[in-house]
């Protein structure tokens, strides 16, 4: 066999012409290790919104690292085929959840059935930012 390294940003795939292929793994490949970067400072928060406590799948989730000056990093789950992060949107972190989600979700094309996720993502990020400040 052979060994290869896949950066996490490249691991999950968008559907495109092959919606049945969700990751960059090739046939017969197996994940044998995950290398994590050194932890960064700040407050680390994960918030998960579910239909019911019995359901494991998140309607929307927010993973954020918030620094003392209000800057940070954020990724959304449950809103796309892969964890959704846009570094350019993170520049708006000091301006709050509305500014960040406006950039993160710009161009989103929700269906009638999942349009509720856009405001839910904003509210969930807002709650995470409040939690980080307390």
Buried (B, 14 or more C-beta within 10 A) or exposed (E): EEEEEEEEEEBBBEEEEEEEEBEEBEEEEEEEEEEEEEEEEBBBBEBBBBEEEEEEEBBBBBBBBBBEEEBBBBBBBBBBEBBBBBEEBBEBBBEBBEBBBBBBBEEBEEEEEBEEBBEBBBBBBBBBBEEBEE
